[in-house]
Amino acid sequence: MSSTYGKIFKISTFGESHGRAIGVVVDGCPSGVDFDALLIQNELDRRKPGQSRITTQRKEADSFEVLSGVFEGKTTGTPIALVIFNEDQKSKDYAHIADKFRPSHADYTYSTKYGVRDYRGGGRSSARETAARVAAGALAKMVLNHYDIEIYSYVSQVGAMRLNKSYKELDLSKIEDNAVRCPDDEMAEKMFNYIDQVRKDGDSIGGVITGVIKNVPAGWGEPVFDKLHAELGKAMLSINAVKGFEYGSGFDGVELLGSQHNDSFFTDETGKVKTKTNHSGGIQGGISNGEDIYFRVAFKPVATIMIDQDSVNEVGDAVTVSGKGRHDPCVLPRAVPIVDAMSALVLVDAMLRARVNKL
């Protein structure tokens, strides 16, 4: 099982949803970075369960411990190990599916691949694993702060309910102002009420998170196979429940002519090369061009619902799977900091790789 991401700034996550702990080992972090424990905890708090009635009611403080790689408030350049102990496991809630395959979960595929599976909350396939990514992403943000890079993610669509505004029309400082993490108050209220109704119905709903990254210098990203947008796509598609990724004009760009879609260059008053439009999404030839990077990430409805579903058990007999336990009716609000974290991990690795590209 590949649990490692990155070429220079590498992270390896470990642990299961109902195990003793989850955590991450970060290798390749530069030395001398001011270690901000409060930043890590703040990011973990944004992702943790039990934030509102439209999220799972599992209660986890998600406080972390540093096991290595930090001395006197600075990174040492050696591997950094962070651990988060699980506190509110209720494994008995999953006893009823010990030998059953839940629809659209990883139960069947894990069982087929490994011959064994941890059915308690999905084990390693649980979104609980993403807390470790968020901790590592916060560490990546500490490095990126030296470049004044700004990373934003927000909920822009829930089901068919779409916020039809560009990120440039929104005040991104308002993302944390509501439980949905949509920076438009009116739409956020509608989204919240819709998710809450879906929860009451025992069902689930998906949607879209928009990501925006500002102040990335031109020249980050590797051409051919490790294009910057390809790395972002891989990172986002590795998140639980993600079904799609597009950047820049994305699929809508196919409706434009080349003369409409091309981003014309000009030199601004400071002598900096810019583009008049940004259909490219800040990336050309797989390399950042200095413009804003923006993308959309599609999440499916959460697979666990409180409605009986048809399935089979481990010997192939037809069974009914009943919903039980504590689950998000919509993953989007808690997935925002995960998208932030994966963006930061991609960028810090691209930054370190860019350092060795030329003298």
ChimeraX attribute file (.defattr): number of C-alpha atoms within 10 A of each C-alpha:
attribute: neighborCount
match mode: 1-to-1
recipient: residues
	/A:1	5
	/A:2	6
	/A:3	9
	/A:4	14
	/A:5	20
	/A:6	18
	/A:7	14
	/A:8	17
	/A:9	22
	/A:10	18
	/A:11	24
	/A:12	18
	/A:13	23
	/A:14	15
	/A:15	20
	/A:16	22
	/A:17	22
	/A:18	23
	/A:19	17
	/A:20	12
	/A:21	15
	/A:22	24
	/A:23	24
	/A:24	24
	/A:25	21
	/A:26	27
	/A:27	19
	/A:28	17
	/A:29	24
	/A:30	16
	/A:31	14
	/A:32	14
	/A:33	18
	/A:34	14
	/A:35	18
	/A:36	14
	/A:37	15
	/A:38	10
	/A:39	15
	/A:40	20
	/A:41	18
	/A:42	15
	/A:43	20
	/A:44	26
	/A:45	19
	/A:46	19
	/A:47	21
	/A:48	24
	/A:49	21
	/A:50	18
	/A:51	17
	/A:52	11
	/A:53	14
	/A:54	24
	/A:55	24
	/A:56	19
	/A:57	16
	/A:58	18
	/A:59	15
	/A:60	16
	/A:61	17
	/A:62	21
	/A:63	15
	/A:64	18
	/A:65	13
	/A:66	13
	/A:67	12
	/A:68	15
	/A:69	19
	/A:70	20
	/A:71	10
	/A:72	8
	/A:73	12
	/A:74	15
	/A:75	20
	/A:76	17
	/A:77	16
	/A:78	15
	/A:79	19
	/A:80	21
	/A:81	20
	/A:82	20
	/A:83	22
	/A:84	22
	/A:85	18
	/A:86	20
	/A:87	15
	/A:88	11
	/A:89	16
	/A:90	14
	/A:91	14
	/A:92	11
	/A:93	14
	/A:94	15
	/A:95	14
	/A:96	13
	/A:97	19
	/A:98	15
	/A:99	14
	/A:100	22
	/A:101	23
	/A:102	23
	/A:103	16
	/A:104	13
	/A:105	16
	/A:106	19
	/A:107	23
	/A:108	19
	/A:109	13
	/A:110	17
	/A:111	15
	/A:112	12
	/A:113	10
	/A:114	9
	/A:115	9
	/A:116	11
	/A:117	20
	/A:118	17
	/A:119	26
	/A:120	21
	/A:121	25
	/A:122	20
	/A:123	19
	/A:124	21
	/A:125	19
	/A:126	17
	/A:127	17
	/A:128	22
	/A:129	22
	/A:130	24
	/A:131	26
	/A:132	26
	/A:133	27
	/A:134	28
	/A:135	27
	/A:136	29
	/A:137	27
	/A:138	27
	/A:139	26
	/A:140	23
	/A:141	25
	/A:142	18
	/A:143	23
	/A:144	19
	/A:145	11
	/A:146	9
	/A:147	13
	/A:148	12
	/A:149	16
	/A:150	16
	/A:151	20
	/A:152	19
	/A:153	28
	/A:154	28
	/A:155	27
	/A:156	28
	/A:157	23
	/A:158	26
	/A:159	17
	/A:160	10
	/A:161	14
	/A:162	14
	/A:163	19
	/A:164	10
	/A:165	10
	/A:166	9
	/A:167	18
	/A:168	8
	/A:169	9
	/A:170	13
	/A:171	10
	/A:172	17
	/A:173	9
	/A:174	14
	/A:175	21
	/A:176	14
	/A:177	13
	/A:178	15
	/A:179	18
	/A:180	30
	/A:181	27
	/A:182	30
	/A:183	23
	/A:184	21
	/A:185	15
	/A:186	10
	/A:187	19
	/A:188	23
	/A:189	15
	/A:190	14
	/A:191	24
	/A:192	21
	/A:193	14
	/A:194	17
	/A:195	25
	/A:196	18
	/A:197	15
	/A:198	16
	/A:199	21
	/A:200	13
	/A:201	13
	/A:202	15
	/A:203	20
	/A:204	24
	/A:205	22
	/A:206	21
	/A:207	21
	/A:208	26
	/A:209	23
	/A:210	23
	/A:211	22
	/A:212	21
	/A:213	21
	/A:214	16
	/A:215	14
	/A:216	22
	/A:217	16
	/A:218	15
	/A:219	17
	/A:220	25
	/A:221	27
	/A:222	20
	/A:223	13
	/A:224	11
	/A:225	9
	/A:226	15
	/A:227	20
	/A:228	24
	/A:229	27
	/A:230	19
	/A:231	23
	/A:232	23
	/A:233	21
	/A:234	16
	/A:235	19
	/A:236	25
	/A:237	17
	/A:238	13
	/A:239	19
	/A:240	19
	/A:241	21
	/A:242	18
	/A:243	15
	/A:244	14
	/A:245	23
	/A:246	18
	/A:247	23
	/A:248	19
	/A:249	18
	/A:250	15
	/A:251	10
	/A:252	10
	/A:253	14
	/A:254	10
	/A:255	10
	/A:256	11
	/A:257	9
	/A:258	10
	/A:259	8
	/A:260	12
	/A:261	16
	/A:262	15
	/A:263	16
	/A:264	12
	/A:265	11
	/A:266	12
	/A:267	11
	/A:268	10
	/A:269	7
	/A:270	6
	/A:271	8
	/A:272	9
	/A:273	14
	/A:274	16
	/A:275	18
	/A:276	11
	/A:277	15
	/A:278	19
	/A:279	19
	/A:280	23
	/A:281	24
	/A:282	27
	/A:283	25
	/A:284	17
	/A:285	14
	/A:286	20
	/A:287	21
	/A:288	24
	/A:289	22
	/A:290	21
	/A:291	21
	/A:292	20
	/A:293	22
	/A:294	26
	/A:295	22
	/A:296	24
	/A:297	23
	/A:298	21
	/A:299	26
	/A:300	19
	/A:301	22
	/A:302	20
	/A:303	20
	/A:304	23
	/A:305	24
	/A:306	20
	/A:307	12
	/A:308	12
	/A:309	14
	/A:310	12
	/A:311	15
	/A:312	17
	/A:313	17
	/A:314	14
	/A:315	8
	/A:316	10
	/A:317	9
	/A:318	12
	/A:319	13
	/A:320	15
	/A:321	22
	/A:322	15
	/A:323	21
	/A:324	16
	/A:325	16
	/A:326	19
	/A:327	23
	/A:328	26
	/A:329	28
	/A:330	29
	/A:331	24
	/A:332	31
	/A:333	25
	/A:334	24
	/A:335	27
	/A:336	24
	/A:337	28
	/A:338	27
	/A:339	27
	/A:340	25
	/A:341	29
	/A:342	26
	/A:343	25
	/A:344	27
	/A:345	29
	/A:346	26
	/A:347	25
	/A:348	24
	/A:349	22
	/A:350	25
	/A:351	21
	/A:352	18
	/A:353	16
	/A:354	14
	/A:355	10
	/A:356	8
	/A:357	10
	/A:358	5
	/A:359	4
